[in-house]
């Protein structure tokens, strides 16, 4: 039986302000900071390890199939049917490093934020090219199963999808820091698994929708500096009253 551990052992995962080497912060860890400064500090500075979770196998399968599908059109530099359907003069973007960009474990997209000495990185799903504007367009694949139609308003205004919008903001910000011309307009390619069939019959039918989202990157610079200030603290920030993890850890002390 594998013994569970409470703390991280890999030194590169733990911030040490005595060192002057760049420290990597993933897009997901940046979002953790935005969600709860205390939990972020306990993780990145003290090395407190959150319980692991299994991967979302069906979502990953949809992502992989979509990448293969769009790569067929990328190779021929032809528009995908979803682009034609939405009157977009786009083609899938070709770049020698695209496979690296799509794999966060291999580096993804990244840049060094010199003011904080932090390397901000993340893995993207896809990039399209706007033939009119001559700009990159960031695209994120999303697989779900909802009983309700996927609309722009319902999708973007959902509380749980706030992280999706912040994710897009950060991806566009990173690519611009990598000296690419990137559009403010991004898209979520949403694949909704239908539940209306009478039986399973060894298949799930999906309906797809392209949800546009115009990014806002103006907030990122200030938050990066604030995040570095948190990393430099000598003790954890106060408990976030709205954080369920903080409440759970605090409740555990009572036992």
C-alpha positions in Angstrom: 0.0 0.0 0.0 1.3 3.4 -1.0 1.8 5.7 2.0 0.3 9.1 1.7 2.5 12.1 2.4 1.6 15.6 3.6 4.4 17.6 2.1 6.1 17.9 -1.3 9.6 16.6 -1.6 10.6 18.1 -5.0 12.6 21.2 -4.1 11.8 23.0 -7.4 8.1 23.0 -6.4 8.8 25.0 -3.2 9.7 28.7 -3.2 12.8 29.8 -1.3 13.3 33.6 -1.2 17.0 33.0 -0.3 17.5 31.8 -3.8 17.8 34.1 -6.7 16.8 31.6 -9.4 13.6 32.1 -11.4 10.6 30.2 -9.9 8.0 28.6 -12.0 4.3 29.4 -11.5 1.8 27.5 -13.6 -1.5 29.0 -14.8 -3.4 26.8 -12.4 -1.2 27.8 -9.4 -1.7 31.5 -10.4 -5.5 30.8 -10.2 -5.0 29.2 -6.8 -3.4 32.4 -5.6 -6.3 34.4 -6.9 -8.7 32.0 -5.1 -7.0 31.9 -1.8 -3.7 33.5 -0.8 -3.3 31.3 2.3 -3.7 28.0 0.5 -1.3 29.2 -2.3 1.3 30.1 0.3 1.0 26.8 2.2 1.4 25.0 -1.1 4.2 26.9 -2.8 6.2 28.1 0.3 5.6 25.5 3.0 5.1 22.6 0.5 1.8 21.4 1.9 0.5 18.9 -0.6 -3.2 18.9 -1.6 -4.9 15.4 -2.0 -4.4 14.2 -5.5 -7.4 13.6 -7.9 -7.8 11.2 -10.8 -7.7 12.8 -14.3 -10.9 13.5 -16.2 -10.6 10.7 -18.6 -13.5 11.5 -20.9 -12.6 15.2 -21.1 -9.0 14.2 -21.9 -10.2 11.8 -24.6 -12.3 14.6 -26.2 -9.3 17.0 -26.1 -7.0 14.4 -27.8 -9.5 13.7 -30.5 -10.1 17.4 -31.2 -6.4 18.0 -31.5 -6.1 15.2 -34.0 -9.1 16.5 -35.9 -7.8 20.1 -36.1 -4.3 18.9 -37.0 -5.7 17.4 -40.2 -6.9 20.9 -41.2 -3.8 22.5 -39.9 -1.6 20.3 -42.1 -3.6 21.4 -45.2 -4.1 25.0 -43.9 -7.8 24.7 -44.5 -10.6 26.1 -42.3 -12.3 23.7 -40.0 -16.1 23.4 -40.6 -16.8 25.1 -37.2 -14.9 28.2 -38.6 -17.0 28.2 -41.8 -20.2 27.7 -39.9 -19.4 30.8 -37.8 -18.2 32.9 -40.7 -14.6 33.1 -39.4 -11.8 33.6 -41.9 -9.5 31.4 -39.8 -7.2 28.4 -40.3 -5.6 26.3 -37.5 -2.2 27.9 -36.7 1.0 26.2 -37.7 4.1 26.5 -35.5 7.1 24.3 -34.9 6.6 24.5 -31.1 2.9 23.8 -31.1 3.2 20.4 -29.5 5.3 21.9 -26.7 2.8 24.7 -26.2 0.0 22.1 -25.8 1.9 20.1 -23.2 2.3 22.0 -19.9 4.6 19.2 -18.5 7.1 19.9 -21.3 7.0 23.7 -20.7 3.9 24.8 -22.5 3.9 28.5 -23.3 5.9 30.6 -20.9 7.8 33.8 -20.2 10.0 35.3 -17.4 8.3 38.1 -15.6 11.5 40.1 -14.8 10.0 42.3 -12.0 9.2 39.2 -9.9 11.7 36.7 -11.3 8.8 34.3 -11.9 8.3 32.1 -14.9 4.6 32.1 -15.8 3.6 29.1 -17.9 0.6 26.9 -19.0 -0.5 24.5 -21.6 -2.9 25.6 -24.3 -5.4 23.4 -26.3 -5.2 25.2 -29.7 -4.3 28.3 -31.6 -6.1 29.5 -34.7 -4.9 32.2 -37.1 -7.2 35.1 -38.1 -6.4 35.7 -41.8 -8.1 39.1 -41.8 -6.4 40.6 -38.7 -3.2 38.5 -39.0 -3.3 37.6 -35.4 -3.3 34.4 -33.3 -6.6 33.4 -31.7 -6.4 31.2 -28.5 -8.9 28.4 -28.3 -9.8 26.2 -25.4 -11.6 22.9 -25.7 -14.3 22.2 -23.1 -16.2 18.9 -22.7 -19.3 18.8 -20.5 -22.8 17.3 -20.2 -25.6 19.7 -19.5 -29.3 19.5 -19.9 -29.5 23.1 -21.0 -28.5 24.6 -24.4 -25.0 26.1 -24.5 -25.3 29.9 -25.1 -22.8 32.7 -24.8 -24.6 34.3 -21.8 -25.3 31.1 -19.9 -21.8 29.8 -20.4 -19.7 32.9 -19.6 -21.9 34.1 -16.7 -21.8 30.8 -14.8 -19.9 31.3 -11.5 -17.9 28.1 -12.0 -16.6 29.3 -15.4 -14.9 32.4 -14.0 -11.7 30.3 -13.9 -12.1 29.6 -17.7 -12.1 33.4 -18.4 -9.1 34.0 -16.2 -7.4 31.1 -17.9 -7.9 32.8 -21.3 -6.7 36.1 -20.0 -3.4 34.5 -18.8 -2.8 32.5 -22.0 -3.2 35.6 -24.2 -0.9 37.6 -21.8 1.8 34.9 -22.0 1.7 34.6 -25.8 2.0 38.4 -26.1 5.0 38.4 -23.8 6.4 35.8 -26.2 6.2 38.5 -28.9 3.2 37.2 -30.8 0.4 39.3 -32.1 -2.6 37.9 -30.3 -6.3 38.9 -30.7 -8.4 40.0 -27.8 -11.0 37.6 -29.2 -10.8 34.0 -28.0 -13.1 31.0 -28.2 -14.3 28.1 -26.1 -15.0 25.1 -28.3 -17.7 23.5 -26.1 -18.7 19.8 -26.7 -21.9 19.0 -24.8 -22.6 15.3 -24.2 -26.3 14.8 -24.9 -28.5 12.8 -22.4 -31.7 12.7 -24.5 -31.1 9.4 -26.3 -33.3 6.5 -25.3 -30.3 4.2 -24.7 -26.5 4.3 -24.4 -25.8 2.0 -27.5 -22.1 2.3 -27.0 -22.0 6.0 -27.9 -22.4 9.5 -26.6 -23.6 12.1 -29.0 -22.1 15.6 -28.7 -23.4 19.0 -29.8 -20.7 21.6 -30.3 -20.9 25.3 -29.7 -18.3 28.1 -30.3 -18.4 30.6 -27.4 -16.5 33.8 -28.0 -14.8 35.6 -25.1 -13.0 38.9 -25.3 -10.1 38.9 -22.9 -9.0 41.4 -20.3 -5.3 41.3 -19.4 -5.1 44.6 -17.6 -5.3 43.1 -14.2 -2.5 40.5 -14.6 0.6 42.7 -14.0 -0.6 44.0 -10.6 -1.6 40.5 -9.5 1.8 39.0 -10.4 3.6 41.6 -8.2 1.1 40.9 -5.4 1.7 37.1 -5.8 5.4 37.6 -5.4 4.8 39.7 -2.2 2.8 36.7 -0.8 5.6 34.3 -1.6 8.1 36.5 0.3 6.0 36.6 3.5 7.6 35.0 6.6 4.3 33.5 7.7 1.0 32.4 6.0 -1.7 35.0 5.3 -4.9 35.0 7.3 -7.5 32.4 6.6 -9.8 33.3 3.7 -13.4 33.1 5.1 -14.8 32.1 1.7 -12.2 29.3 1.1 -13.6 25.8 1.7 -10.1 24.3 2.0 -9.2 26.8 4.7 -12.4 25.9 6.5 -11.6 22.2 6.2 -8.1 22.6 7.5 -9.3 24.8 10.4 -12.0 22.4 11.2 -9.6 19.5 11.4 -7.7 21.3 14.2 -10.7 20.8 16.5 -10.2 17.0 16.4 
